[in-house]
Structure formats: C-alpha cells, structure tokens
C-alpha cells in the first residue's frame, strides 16, 4: 500500500460517471455505453470488460482477479438494477464470518454471489461453474464469461483451484486499481 495520496478537492478532479462495467446487457443488447472517460459499449461482455479495464492498463488476469471481489457482499436492485430484495442468505439470519464465527448484525437484503458472502476467498470462482449451487446465488453474464473466454479462463481456473493464488492475484490487481491516476506526496 502506498501512502501520501493527494485527495481530490472538487468534483472536476474526479473521473466522470460511467466507468464501471455492466454485468448484463441493456435493452438494446449492449453492455456499457458512451459515457465515462471513453466508450465501453459492446455487444460482447468480454470485450466490454476489456474496454473498461484495458484503458486503465489492466489486463485479463487483473479483470478476473477483480471480478473475484464479488465473493464479498451483495448486489441490490435499487443500486445496480440486479439482485433480489433479499434471499435466504441475506434474510437477516446469522451468517458466517471469515474467522468461523457468525454474525446476525447486518442489514438484510440483496443477492450474494456466494453463500458465505462475508468471507473473502475464492468461493466466487468455485460457485460460478457449479451447476448444483443454489438458484438464489447470482451468476451474471459478466461472471460466467470468465470461464468461457479463452483469455480469461486460465486465470479463472487457476483461482478456482487455489485460494492462495486468488488472494495474491487480487492483492496485486487491487493495488494497481487503487493507485490508478493517483498523485502521491512524500509522507514523513
């Protein structure tokens, strides 16, 4: 982690909206759009993802690793247009934490990608291709393509097989994404 990042002091110093990838195609069968710093519009989800991340200097491995962040958290229909109001995994009943304990202190709602959505591990990659997983877990077009596209698949397979490889790949990709376009001053 790099310290000393200079914060933006006005909205004009921030990137325009529209820079995040779409998980599903819009009404016209296209992913992305003309907004953001450059158009990310495409009819193929794999090329839409690449348009979003390649312009940031990130490659296929980083795209797959960052997608693995979906192992943690939930999608909410009122925020992204995707996900259920709540599922049996997010109905307010206790859920497992990374240390093996459980918590019942969370706001119910949303749809997770994995059953244990408060544990950061490679379960996102093992769940996507498992046809026996619960129907209430999300498996979006942008998730499934990771195991179909020839450029993404080797990394998705690697991360499905090894939690250590996923965590190392994610750490590297997250650092690159976090420092993207940032200016740093020496901190003493």
TIGU-296572 format. One line per field, with one value per atom (N, C-alpha, C): residue number from 0; residue in three letters; atom name; x, y, z. Coordinates in Angstrom, 2 decimals, always signed. Example, Ala and Ser with C-alpha at 12.3 -4.5 7.8 and 13.67 -1.06 7.14 Angstrom:
BEGIN
resi	0,0,0,1,1,1
resn	ALA,ALA,ALA,SER,SER,SER
name	N,CA,C,N,CA,C
px	+13.19,+12.30,+13.20,+12.85,+13.67,+12.90
py	-5.69,-4.50,-3.30,-2.25,-1.06,+0.03
pz	+7.80,+7.80,+7.80,+7.08,+7.14,+7.87
END
This chain:
BEGIN
resi	0,0,0,1,1,1,2,2,2,3,3,3,4,4,4,5,5,5,6,6,6,7,7,7,8,8,8,9,9,9,10,10,10,11,11,11,12,12,12,13,13,13,14,14,14,15,15,15,16,16,16,17,17,17,18,18,18,19,19,19,20,20,20,21,21,21,22,22,22,23,23,23,24,24,24,25,25,25,26,26,26,27,27,27,28,28,28,29,29,29,30,30,30,31,31,31,32,32,32,33,33,33,34,34,34,35,35,35,36,36,36,37,37,37,38,38,38,39,39,39,40,40,40,41,41,41,42,42,42,43,43,43,44,44,44,45,45,45,46,46,46,47,47,47,48,48,48,49,49,49,50,50,50,51,51,51,52,52,52,53,53,53,54,54,54,55,55,55,56,56,56,57,57,57,58,58,58,59,59,59,60,60,60,61,61,61,62,62,62,63,63,63,64,64,64,65,65,65,66,66,66,67,67,67,68,68,68,69,69,69,70,70,70,71,71,71,72,72,72,73,73,73,74,74,74,75,75,75,76,76,76,77,77,77,78,78,78,79,79,79,80,80,80,81,81,81,82,82,82,83,83,83,84,84,84,85,85,85,86,86,86,87,87,87,88,88,88,89,89,89,90,90,90,91,91,91,92,92,92,93,93,93,94,94,94,95,95,95,96,96,96,97,97,97,98,98,98,99,99,99,100,100,100,101,101,101,102,102,102,103,103,103,104,104,104,105,105,105,106,106,106,107,107,107,108,108,108,109,109,109,110,110,110,111,111,111,112,112,112,113,113,113,114,114,114,115,115,115,116,116,116,117,117,117,118,118,118,119,119,119,120,120,120,121,121,121,122,122,122,123,123,123,124,124,124,125,125,125,126,126,126,127,127,127,128,128,128,129,129,129,130,130,130,131,131,131,132,132,132,133,133,133,134,134,134,135,135,135,136,136,136,137,137,137,138,138,138,139,139,139,140,140,140,141,141,141,142,142,142,143,143,143,144,144,144,145,145,145,146,146,146,147,147,147,148,148,148,149,149,149,150,150,150,151,151,151,152,152,152,153,153,153,154,154,154,155,155,155,156,156,156,157,157,157,158,158,158,159,159,159,160,160,160,161,161,161,162,162,162,163,163,163,164,164,164,165,165,165,166,166,166,167,167,167,168,168,168,169,169,169,170,170,170,171,171,171,172,172,172,173,173,173,174,174,174,175,175,175,176,176,176,177,177,177,178,178,178,179,179,179,180,180,180,181,181,181,182,182,182,183,183,183,184,184,184,185,185,185,186,186,186,187,187,187
resn	UNK,UNK,UNK,UNK,UNK,UNK,UNK,UNK,UNK,UNK,UNK,UNK,UNK,UNK,UNK,UNK,UNK,UNK,UNK,UNK,UNK,UNK,UNK,UNK,UNK,UNK,UNK,UNK,UNK,UNK,UNK,UNK,UNK,UNK,UNK,UNK,UNK,UNK,UNK,UNK,UNK,UNK,UNK,UNK,UNK,UNK,UNK,UNK,UNK,UNK,UNK,UNK,UNK,UNK,UNK,UNK,UNK,UNK,UNK,UNK,UNK,UNK,UNK,UNK,UNK,UNK,UNK,UNK,UNK,UNK,UNK,UNK,UNK,UNK,UNK,UNK,UNK,UNK,UNK,UNK,UNK,UNK,UNK,UNK,UNK,UNK,UNK,UNK,UNK,UNK,UNK,UNK,UNK,UNK,UNK,UNK,UNK,UNK,UNK,UNK,UNK,UNK,UNK,UNK,UNK,UNK,UNK,UNK,UNK,UNK,UNK,UNK,UNK,UNK,UNK,UNK,UNK,UNK,UNK,UNK,UNK,UNK,UNK,UNK,UNK,UNK,UNK,UNK,UNK,UNK,UNK,UNK,UNK,UNK,UNK,UNK,UNK,UNK,UNK,UNK,UNK,UNK,UNK,UNK,UNK,UNK,UNK,UNK,UNK,UNK,UNK,UNK,UNK,UNK,UNK,UNK,UNK,UNK,UNK,UNK,UNK,UNK,UNK,UNK,UNK,UNK,UNK,UNK,UNK,UNK,UNK,UNK,UNK,UNK,UNK,UNK,UNK,UNK,UNK,UNK,UNK,UNK,UNK,UNK,UNK,UNK,UNK,UNK,UNK,UNK,UNK,UNK,UNK,UNK,UNK,UNK,UNK,UNK,UNK,UNK,UNK,UNK,UNK,UNK,UNK,UNK,UNK,UNK,UNK,UNK,UNK,UNK,UNK,UNK,UNK,UNK,UNK,UNK,UNK,UNK,UNK,UNK,UNK,UNK,UNK,UNK,UNK,UNK,UNK,UNK,UNK,UNK,UNK,UNK,UNK,UNK,UNK,UNK,UNK,UNK,UNK,UNK,UNK,UNK,UNK,UNK,UNK,UNK,UNK,UNK,UNK,UNK,UNK,UNK,UNK,UNK,UNK,UNK,UNK,UNK,UNK,UNK,UNK,UNK,UNK,UNK,UNK,UNK,UNK,UNK,UNK,UNK,UNK,UNK,UNK,UNK,UNK,UNK,UNK,UNK,UNK,UNK,UNK,UNK,UNK,UNK,UNK,UNK,UNK,UNK,UNK,UNK,UNK,UNK,UNK,UNK,UNK,UNK,UNK,UNK,UNK,UNK,UNK,UNK,UNK,UNK,UNK,UNK,UNK,UNK,UNK,UNK,UNK,UNK,UNK,UNK,UNK,UNK,UNK,UNK,UNK,UNK,UNK,UNK,UNK,UNK,UNK,UNK,UNK,UNK,UNK,UNK,UNK,UNK,UNK,UNK,UNK,UNK,UNK,UNK,UNK,UNK,UNK,UNK,UNK,UNK,UNK,UNK,UNK,UNK,UNK,UNK,UNK,UNK,UNK,UNK,UNK,UNK,UNK,UNK,UNK,UNK,UNK,UNK,UNK,UNK,UNK,UNK,UNK,UNK,UNK,UNK,UNK,UNK,UNK,UNK,UNK,UNK,UNK,UNK,UNK,UNK,UNK,UNK,UNK,UNK,UNK,UNK,UNK,UNK,UNK,UNK,UNK,UNK,UNK,UNK,UNK,UNK,UNK,UNK,UNK,UNK,UNK,UNK,UNK,UNK,UNK,UNK,UNK,UNK,UNK,UNK,UNK,UNK,UNK,UNK,UNK,UNK,UNK,UNK,UNK,UNK,UNK,UNK,UNK,UNK,UNK,UNK,UNK,UNK,UNK,UNK,UNK,UNK,UNK,UNK,UNK,UNK,UNK,UNK,UNK,UNK,UNK,UNK,UNK,UNK,UNK,UNK,UNK,UNK,UNK,UNK,UNK,UNK,UNK,UNK,UNK,UNK,UNK,UNK,UNK,UNK,UNK,UNK,UNK,UNK,UNK,UNK,UNK,UNK,UNK,UNK,UNK,UNK,UNK,UNK,UNK,UNK,UNK,UNK,UNK,UNK,UNK,UNK,UNK,UNK,UNK,UNK,UNK,UNK,UNK,UNK,UNK,UNK,UNK,UNK,UNK,UNK,UNK,UNK,UNK,UNK,UNK,UNK,UNK,UNK,UNK,UNK,UNK,UNK,UNK,UNK,UNK,UNK,UNK,UNK,UNK,UNK,UNK,UNK,UNK,UNK,UNK,UNK,UNK,UNK,UNK,UNK,UNK,UNK,UNK,UNK,UNK,UNK,UNK,UNK,UNK,UNK,UNK,UNK,UNK,UNK,UNK,UNK,UNK,UNK,UNK,UNK,UNK,UNK,UNK,UNK,UNK,UNK,UNK,UNK,UNK,UNK,UNK,UNK,UNK,UNK,UNK,UNK
name	N,CA,C,N,CA,C,N,CA,C,N,CA,C,N,CA,C,N,CA,C,N,CA,C,N,CA,C,N,CA,C,N,CA,C,N,CA,C,N,CA,C,N,CA,C,N,CA,C,N,CA,C,N,CA,C,N,CA,C,N,CA,C,N,CA,C,N,CA,C,N,CA,C,N,CA,C,N,CA,C,N,CA,C,N,CA,C,N,CA,C,N,CA,C,N,CA,C,N,CA,C,N,CA,C,N,CA,C,N,CA,C,N,CA,C,N,CA,C,N,CA,C,N,CA,C,N,CA,C,N,CA,C,N,CA,C,N,CA,C,N,CA,C,N,CA,C,N,CA,C,N,CA,C,N,CA,C,N,CA,C,N,CA,C,N,CA,C,N,CA,C,N,CA,C,N,CA,C,N,CA,C,N,CA,C,N,CA,C,N,CA,C,N,CA,C,N,CA,C,N,CA,C,N,CA,C,N,CA,C,N,CA,C,N,CA,C,N,CA,C,N,CA,C,N,CA,C,N,CA,C,N,CA,C,N,CA,C,N,CA,C,N,CA,C,N,CA,C,N,CA,C,N,CA,C,N,CA,C,N,CA,C,N,CA,C,N,CA,C,N,CA,C,N,CA,C,N,CA,C,N,CA,C,N,CA,C,N,CA,C,N,CA,C,N,CA,C,N,CA,C,N,CA,C,N,CA,C,N,CA,C,N,CA,C,N,CA,C,N,CA,C,N,CA,C,N,CA,C,N,CA,C,N,CA,C,N,CA,C,N,CA,C,N,CA,C,N,CA,C,N,CA,C,N,CA,C,N,CA,C,N,CA,C,N,CA,C,N,CA,C,N,CA,C,N,CA,C,N,CA,C,N,CA,C,N,CA,C,N,CA,C,N,CA,C,N,CA,C,N,CA,C,N,CA,C,N,CA,C,N,CA,C,N,CA,C,N,CA,C,N,CA,C,N,CA,C,N,CA,C,N,CA,C,N,CA,C,N,CA,C,N,CA,C,N,CA,C,N,CA,C,N,CA,C,N,CA,C,N,CA,C,N,CA,C,N,CA,C,N,CA,C,N,CA,C,N,CA,C,N,CA,C,N,CA,C,N,CA,C,N,CA,C,N,CA,C,N,CA,C,N,CA,C,N,CA,C,N,CA,C,N,CA,C,N,CA,C,N,CA,C,N,CA,C,N,CA,C,N,CA,C,N,CA,C,N,CA,C,N,CA,C,N,CA,C,N,CA,C,N,CA,C,N,CA,C,N,CA,C,N,CA,C,N,CA,C,N,CA,C,N,CA,C,N,CA,C,N,CA,C,N,CA,C,N,CA,C,N,CA,C,N,CA,C,N,CA,C,N,CA,C,N,CA,C,N,CA,C,N,CA,C,N,CA,C,N,CA,C,N,CA,C,N,CA,C,N,CA,C,N,CA,C,N,CA,C,N,CA,C,N,CA,C,N,CA,C,N,CA,C,N,CA,C,N,CA,C
px	+0.84,+0.00,+0.89,+0.52,+1.29,+0.57,+1.29,+0.71,+1.04,+0.24,+0.50,-0.31,-1.40,-2.22,-2.84,-2.83,-3.43,-4.91,-5.78,-7.22,-7.70,-8.78,-9.43,-10.10,-10.10,-10.72,-11.99,-12.33,-13.55,-14.04,-15.32,-15.86,-15.17,-14.66,-13.99,-12.71,-12.15,-10.93,-11.22,-12.50,-12.89,-13.21,-13.08,-13.45,-14.95,-15.38,-16.81,-17.51,-18.82,-19.61,-19.62,-19.86,-19.95,-18.70,-17.81,-16.56,-16.59,-17.68,-17.77,-18.37,-18.01,-18.55,-20.01,-20.73,-22.09,-22.03,-22.87,-22.91,-23.85,-24.83,-25.82,-26.01,-26.46,-26.71,-27.95,-27.95,-29.10,-30.19,-31.21,-32.37,-32.03,-30.98,-30.59,-29.58,-29.35,-28.42,-26.96,-26.70,-25.32,-24.93,-23.66,-23.05,-22.37,-22.35,-21.65,-22.36,-21.64,-22.22,-21.16,-21.61,-20.67,-20.12,-20.65,-20.23,-18.87,-18.50,-17.20,-16.08,-14.87,-13.72,-13.58,-14.18,-14.19,-15.34,-15.84,-16.93,-16.51,-17.39,-17.15,-18.23,-18.96,-20.09,-19.63,-20.31,-20.04,-21.19,-21.41,-22.45,-21.92,-20.60,-19.98,-19.45,-19.89,-19.50,-17.99,-17.32,-15.88,-15.13,-15.60,-14.95,-15.36,-16.56,-16.97,-16.06,-15.85,-14.97,-13.57,-13.09,-11.75,-11.70,-12.75,-12.76,-12.70,-13.39,-13.38,-11.99,-11.39,-10.16,-8.87,-8.86,-7.63,-7.24,-8.23,-7.89,-7.23,-7.33,-6.69,-5.32,-4.94,-3.67,-3.74,-4.95,-5.13,-5.44,-4.95,-5.12,-6.12,-6.16,-7.12,-7.00,-5.78,-5.63,-6.20,-5.95,-6.48,-8.01,-8.57,-10.03,-10.63,-10.06,-10.58,-10.39,-9.22,-8.96,-9.92,-10.10,-11.01,-12.45,-12.83,-14.18,-14.40,-13.33,-13.41,-13.83,-13.80,-14.28,-15.76,-16.46,-17.87,-18.08,-17.02,-17.15,-17.60,-17.44,-17.74,-18.85,-19.95,-21.00,-22.18,-23.01,-24.28,-24.59,-25.47,-26.00,-27.39,-27.71,-29.01,-29.69,-30.93,-31.67,-31.82,-31.98,-32.17,-30.88,-29.74,-28.46,-27.91,-28.01,-27.43,-28.47,-29.70,-30.73,-30.71,-29.79,-29.65,-29.78,-30.29,-30.42,-31.84,-32.10,-33.41,-33.48,-34.69,-34.85,-34.10,-34.22,-33.43,-33.50,-32.58,-32.55,-32.48,-32.50,-32.36,-30.99,-30.03,-28.69,-28.57,-29.53,-29.46,-30.75,-31.44,-32.75,-32.66,-31.46,-31.28,-30.86,-30.88,-30.43,-28.90,-28.32,-26.85,-26.12,-25.00,-24.16,-22.71,-21.96,-20.59,-19.62,-18.68,-17.59,-16.30,-15.28,-14.02,-13.36,-13.54,-12.90,-13.67,-14.75,-15.54,-16.72,-16.72,-17.85,-18.98,-20.08,-21.16,-21.69,-22.39,-22.98,-24.42,-25.23,-26.61,-26.80,-25.69,-25.73,-25.36,-26.34,-26.17,-27.54,-27.56,-28.82,-29.24,-30.40,-30.86,-31.05,-30.97,-31.28,-30.18,-30.56,-29.63,-29.41,-28.68,-28.35,-26.84,-26.36,-24.93,-24.55,-23.28,-22.75,-22.40,-22.15,-21.75,-22.54,-22.63,-23.40,-22.80,-21.50,-20.82,-20.24,-21.11,-20.78,-20.04,-19.69,-18.84,-17.46,-17.14,-15.83,-15.15,-13.97,-13.26,-12.33,-12.71,-11.93,-12.25,-11.82,-12.01,-13.36,-14.29,-15.57,-16.36,-16.16,-16.81,-16.46,-15.20,-14.75,-15.24,-15.38,-15.86,-17.37,-18.07,-19.53,-20.04,-19.38,-19.87,-20.11,-19.18,-19.29,-19.99,-20.36,-21.02,-22.52,-23.02,-24.44,-25.34,-24.76,-25.57,-25.74,-25.15,-25.30,-26.73,-27.09,-28.44,-28.83,-30.07,-30.57,-30.65,-30.61,-30.68,-29.33,-28.27,-26.96,-26.84,-26.23,-26.07,-25.02,-25.33,-24.39,-24.73,-24.08,-24.38,-23.57,-23.97,-23.27,-21.79,-21.50,-20.10,-19.32,-20.02,-19.37,-19.07,-20.06,-19.95,-18.91,-18.74,-17.79,-16.36,-16.07,-14.71,-14.25,-15.20,-14.86,-15.09,-15.51,-15.76,-14.75,-14.37,-13.45,-12.03,-11.37,-10.04,-8.99,-9.14,-8.18,-8.41,-9.66,-10.00,-9.90,-10.27,-10.44,-9.21,-8.00,-6.85,-6.74,-7.05,-6.97,-8.14,-9.33,-10.49,-10.30,-9.77,-9.50,-8.44,-7.40,-6.31,-6.86,-7.70,-8.24,-9.26,-9.97,-10.92,-10.17,-8.96,-8.17,-7.39,-7.06,-6.17,-6.58,-7.00,-7.33,-6.09,-4.93,-3.69,-3.38,-3.53,-3.28,-4.28,-5.55,-6.54,-6.19,-5.88,-5.58,-4.36,-3.35,-2.16,-2.51,-3.25,-3.65,-4.55,-5.47,-6.38,-5.61,-4.69,-3.92,-3.17,-2.55,-1.80,-2.73,-3.86,-4.80,-5.46,-5.80,-6.45,-5.49,-4.23,-3.23,-3.12,-3.05,-2.94,-4.17,-5.34,-6.57,-6.65,-6.28,-6.35,-5.41,-4.28,-3.30,-3.46,-4.40,-4.61,-4.90,-4.08,-4.29,-4.05,-3.61,-3.40,-2.05,-2.04,-0.80,-0.41,+0.86,+1.34,+2.35,+2.30,+3.29,+4.02,+5.27,+6.04,+5.47,+5.25,+4.74,+5.88,+6.10,+7.20,+6.63
py	-1.17,+0.00,+1.24,+2.18,+3.41,+4.51,+5.23,+6.31,+7.65,+8.66,+10.01,+10.40,+9.67,+10.01,+11.39,+12.17,+13.50,+13.35,+13.80,+13.70,+14.77,+14.44,+15.42,+16.46,+17.69,+18.76,+19.30,+18.78,+19.23,+18.13,+18.15,+17.15,+17.17,+18.31,+18.42,+17.58,+17.25,+16.44,+14.94,+14.55,+13.14,+12.65,+11.36,+10.76,+10.88,+10.98,+11.06,+9.74,+9.81,+8.61,+7.76,+6.46,+5.57,+4.76,+4.69,+3.97,+2.54,+2.12,+0.76,-0.18,-1.46,-2.40,-2.78,-3.13,-3.65,-5.17,-5.72,-7.17,-7.85,-7.10,-7.61,-6.58,-7.06,-6.18,-5.32,-4.14,-3.24,-3.64,-2.82,-3.10,-3.32,-2.69,-2.83,-3.94,-4.77,-5.88,-5.49,-4.31,-3.83,-3.67,-3.91,-3.66,-2.31,-1.57,-0.29,+0.77,+1.85,+2.97,+3.99,+5.12,+6.14,+7.01,+6.90,+7.75,+7.37,+8.02,+7.75,+8.45,+7.97,+8.60,+8.19,+7.06,+6.58,+5.59,+5.41,+4.47,+3.05,+2.36,+0.95,+0.07,+0.62,-0.08,-1.25,-2.39,-3.57,-4.55,-5.37,-6.40,-7.66,-7.79,-8.95,-8.53,-9.22,-8.84,-8.90,-9.88,-9.99,-8.78,-8.22,-7.05,-5.78,-5.76,-4.64,-4.57,-5.72,-5.75,-5.28,-5.72,-5.31,-3.80,-3.27,-1.82,-1.03,-1.51,-0.83,-0.88,-2.08,-2.26,-2.05,-2.35,-2.14,-0.67,+0.24,+1.67,+2.13,+1.29,+1.60,+0.93,+0.19,-0.51,-1.86,-2.36,-3.67,-4.70,-5.93,-6.98,-8.03,-9.13,-10.20,-10.78,-10.98,-11.54,-10.60,-9.31,-8.34,-8.26,-8.36,-8.36,-9.52,-10.70,-11.89,-11.76,-11.34,-11.21,-10.20,-9.05,-8.04,-8.52,-9.33,-9.91,-10.77,-11.38,-12.21,-11.46,-10.15,-9.35,-9.60,-10.15,-10.47,-11.57,-12.20,-13.19,-12.51,-11.22,-10.45,-9.46,-9.56,-8.57,-9.05,-8.08,-8.38,-7.34,-7.72,-6.79,-6.38,-5.11,-4.57,-4.01,-4.41,-3.96,-2.44,-1.81,-0.36,+0.40,-0.28,+0.38,+0.01,-1.27,-1.73,-2.25,-2.40,-2.98,-4.50,-5.08,-6.54,-7.02,-8.21,-8.81,-8.76,-9.61,-9.69,-8.76,-8.52,-7.71,-8.36,-9.68,-10.46,-11.92,-12.72,-14.15,-14.89,-16.20,-16.97,-16.77,-16.27,-16.00,-14.59,-13.72,-12.32,-11.88,-12.81,-12.51,-12.03,-11.84,-11.36,-12.45,-13.71,-14.78,-14.75,-15.30,-15.25,-15.78,-15.15,-15.55,-15.66,-16.52,-16.83,-15.71,-15.49,-14.54,-15.30,-14.59,-15.20,-16.00,-15.59,-16.30,-17.54,-17.87,-19.05,-18.75,-17.58,-17.20,-16.72,-16.32,-15.80,-14.51,-13.77,-12.51,-12.45,-11.83,-11.55,-10.03,-9.30,-7.85,-7.35,-7.37,-6.81,-6.41,-5.54,-5.12,-6.17,-6.79,-7.79,-7.20,-8.06,-7.66,-7.92,-7.83,-8.01,-9.47,-9.68,-11.02,-11.22,-12.28,-12.55,-13.48,-13.54,-14.46,-15.81,-15.78,-16.99,-17.07,-18.25,-18.45,-17.68,-17.74,-17.07,-15.75,-14.78,-13.53,-12.52,-12.88,-12.03,-12.65,-13.63,-14.28,-14.00,-13.39,-13.07,-14.23,-15.00,-16.15,-16.42,-17.56,-17.88,-18.57,-18.55,-19.25,-18.70,-17.46,-16.90,-17.76,-18.13,-18.90,-20.35,-20.91,-22.29,-22.38,-21.28,-21.27,-21.07,-20.24,-19.89,-21.12,-22.04,-23.20,-24.39,-24.29,-25.40,-25.34,-26.25,-26.26,-26.64,-27.17,-27.57,-26.44,-25.26,-24.17,-23.66,-23.06,-22.57,-21.53,-21.60,-20.67,-19.22,-19.01,-17.65,-16.93,-17.64,-17.00,-16.41,-15.23,-14.56,-15.26,-15.39,-15.84,-15.00,-13.87,-12.91,-13.20,-12.59,-12.79,-12.44,-11.35,-10.94,-11.89,-12.69,-13.72,-14.96,-15.43,-16.68,-16.61,-15.41,-15.27,-15.54,-15.40,-15.63,-17.06,-17.99,-19.39,-19.82,-18.90,-19.22,-18.58,-17.35,-16.62,-17.18,-17.39,-18.01,-17.18,-15.87,-15.03,-15.01,-15.13,-15.09,-16.46,-17.50,-18.84,-19.37,-19.24,-19.78,-19.18,-17.91,-17.25,-17.65,-17.75,-18.17,-19.60,-20.48,-21.86,-21.89,-21.09,-21.02,-20.56,-19.54,-19.02,-19.96,-20.72,-21.71,-22.83,-23.14,-24.23,-23.81,-22.51,-22.09,-20.76,-20.80,-19.58,-18.70,-19.28,-18.50,-17.75,-18.42,-17.75,-16.61,-16.84,-15.78,-14.58,-14.83,-13.72,-12.93,-13.61,-12.92,-12.12,-12.72,-12.02,-10.83,-11.02,-9.93,-8.77,-9.07,-8.02,-7.18,-7.83,-7.12,-6.25,-6.81,-6.08,-4.93,-5.17,-4.12,-2.96,-3.25,-2.20,-1.36,-2.02,-1.30,-0.43,-0.96,-0.20,+0.96,+0.72,+1.75,+2.92,+2.66,+3.71,+4.37,+3.87,+4.35,+5.85,+6.59,+8.02,+8.85,+8.22,+8.95,+9.67,+10.77,+11.52,+11.32,+11.19,+10.93,+12.00,+12.35,+13.22,+12.44,+12.74,+12.05,+12.35,+11.30,+11.43,+11.18,+12.11,+11.96,+11.71
pz	+0.00,+0.00,+0.00,-0.79,-0.92,-0.14,+0.71,+1.50,+0.86,+1.18,+0.71,-0.51,-0.79,-1.94,-1.74,-2.78,-2.75,-3.10,-2.19,-2.41,-3.38,-4.10,-4.96,-4.06,-4.50,-3.71,-4.35,-5.55,-6.21,-7.16,-7.51,-8.43,-9.80,-10.21,-11.51,-11.57,-10.42,-10.37,-10.38,-10.38,-10.35,-11.75,-11.95,-13.23,-13.45,-14.69,-14.96,-14.64,-14.39,-14.15,-15.42,-15.25,-16.41,-16.65,-15.65,-15.83,-15.31,-14.68,-14.16,-15.20,-15.15,-16.13,-15.84,-16.88,-16.76,-16.65,-15.79,-15.60,-16.58,-17.06,-18.01,-19.12,-20.27,-21.40,-21.14,-21.70,-21.61,-22.59,-22.68,-23.52,-24.98,-25.46,-26.87,-27.10,-26.06,-26.20,-26.11,-25.57,-25.46,-24.00,-23.74,-22.44,-22.52,-21.43,-21.41,-22.20,-22.43,-23.16,-23.51,-24.05,-24.49,-23.37,-22.14,-21.02,-20.48,-19.39,-18.77,-19.51,-19.30,-19.94,-21.40,-21.78,-23.16,-23.29,-24.48,-24.69,-24.32,-23.62,-23.27,-23.88,-24.82,-25.41,-26.28,-26.10,-26.91,-26.75,-27.76,-27.65,-26.99,-26.87,-26.23,-24.87,-23.83,-22.47,-22.26,-22.87,-22.68,-23.23,-24.35,-24.93,-24.20,-23.66,-22.81,-21.58,-20.92,-19.75,-20.12,-21.25,-21.69,-21.98,-22.60,-22.86,-21.56,-20.54,-19.24,-18.61,-18.57,-17.81,-18.60,-19.89,-20.67,-20.69,-20.76,-20.80,-19.51,-18.46,-17.18,-17.06,-18.11,-18.08,-17.39,-17.16,-16.52,-17.59,-17.40,-18.38,-17.94,-18.69,-18.44,-17.03,-16.56,-15.22,-14.17,-14.32,-13.35,-13.42,-14.62,-14.77,-14.00,-14.18,-13.49,-11.98,-11.55,-10.12,-9.48,-10.10,-9.54,-9.53,-10.50,-10.50,-9.27,-8.78,-7.59,-6.34,-6.38,-5.24,-4.99,-5.98,-5.78,-4.75,-4.31,-3.24,-1.94,-1.87,-0.66,-0.97,-0.27,-0.43,-1.25,-1.63,-2.28,-3.35,-4.28,-5.28,-4.85,-5.04,-4.67,-5.91,-6.14,-7.31,-7.35,-6.20,-6.18,-6.48,-6.49,-6.77,-8.15,-8.50,-9.76,-10.74,-10.28,-11.14,-11.12,-10.35,-10.30,-8.87,-8.71,-7.39,-6.87,-5.90,-5.28,-4.07,-3.61,-2.40,-1.24,-1.14,-0.19,-0.60,-0.08,-0.36,+0.97,+0.92,+2.16,+2.80,+2.02,+2.54,+3.12,+2.80,+3.23,+3.91,+4.56,+5.17,+6.61,+7.11,+8.47,+9.45,+9.02,+9.89,+9.96,+11.02,+11.16,+9.93,+9.63,+8.50,+8.98,+8.31,+8.71,+8.38,+9.31,+9.11,+8.79,+8.38,+7.97,+9.10,+10.34,+11.45,+11.90,+11.19,+11.53,+12.43,+13.06,+13.88,+12.97,+13.56,+12.73,+13.33,+12.51,+12.94,+12.52,+13.35,+12.98,+12.91,+12.94,+12.90,+11.51,+10.63,+9.30,+8.79,+7.84,+7.24,+6.23,+6.41,+5.45,+4.06,+3.06,+1.70,+0.71,-0.55,-1.64,-2.00,-3.08,-3.57,-3.56,-2.91,-2.94,-4.10,-4.38,-5.37,-4.72,-3.41,-2.68,-1.38,-0.81,+0.42,+1.59,+1.75,+2.86,+2.36,+2.17,+1.49,+2.36,+3.59,+4.42,+4.62,+3.79,+3.82,+2.47,+2.51,+1.28,+0.93,-0.06,-0.52,-1.98,-2.50,-3.91,-4.20,-3.28,-3.49,-4.67,-5.03,-6.23,-7.45,-7.57,-8.73,-8.68,-7.50,-7.40,-7.54,-7.29,-7.37,-8.79,-9.57,-10.91,-11.78,-11.78,-12.68,-12.05,-10.79,-10.09,-10.34,-11.15,-11.50,-10.33,-9.26,-8.12,-7.09,-7.34,-6.38,-6.37,-5.27,-5.06,-6.11,-6.57,-7.59,-7.10,-5.79,-5.26,-5.30,-5.67,-5.80,-7.20,-7.28,-8.57,-9.44,-10.69,-11.72,-12.94,-13.04,-14.09,-15.36,-16.43,-17.71,-17.57,-16.87,-16.69,-15.79,-14.99,-14.16,-15.01,-15.72,-16.48,-17.60,-18.18,-19.29,-18.86,-17.58,-17.10,-17.33,-17.41,-17.64,-19.09,-19.94,-21.35,-22.29,-22.00,-22.86,-22.73,-23.86,-23.86,-23.10,-23.08,-22.36,-20.85,-20.43,-19.01,-18.34,-19.06,-18.48,-17.73,-18.24,-17.49,-16.08,-15.95,-14.64,-13.74,-14.32,-13.54,-13.03,-13.88,-13.46,-12.36,-12.53,-11.54,-10.19,-10.18,-8.93,-8.32,-9.15,-8.61,-7.89,-8.36,-7.77,-6.54,-6.43,-5.35,-4.74,-3.48,-2.77,-2.63,-2.37,-2.24,-3.53,-4.68,-5.96,-6.17,-5.81,-5.94,-5.06,-3.80,-2.89,-3.36,-3.87,-4.38,-5.64,-6.55,-7.78,-7.48,-6.54,-6.17,-5.54,-4.63,-3.98,-5.00,-5.95,-7.00,-7.86,-8.28,-9.13,-8.36,-7.11,-6.30,-6.07,-5.82,-5.64,-6.91,-8.06,-9.32,-9.56,-9.29,-9.47,-8.48,-7.24,-6.20,-6.46,-7.07,-7.33,-8.69,-9.48,-10.84,-10.86,-11.54,-11.70,-10.46,-9.40,-8.14,-8.16,-7.48,-7.27,-5.80,-5.56,-4.20,-3.80,-2.52,-1.93,-0.86,-0.68,+0.34,+1.73,+2.48,+3.84,+4.80,+5.69,+6.66,+8.02
END
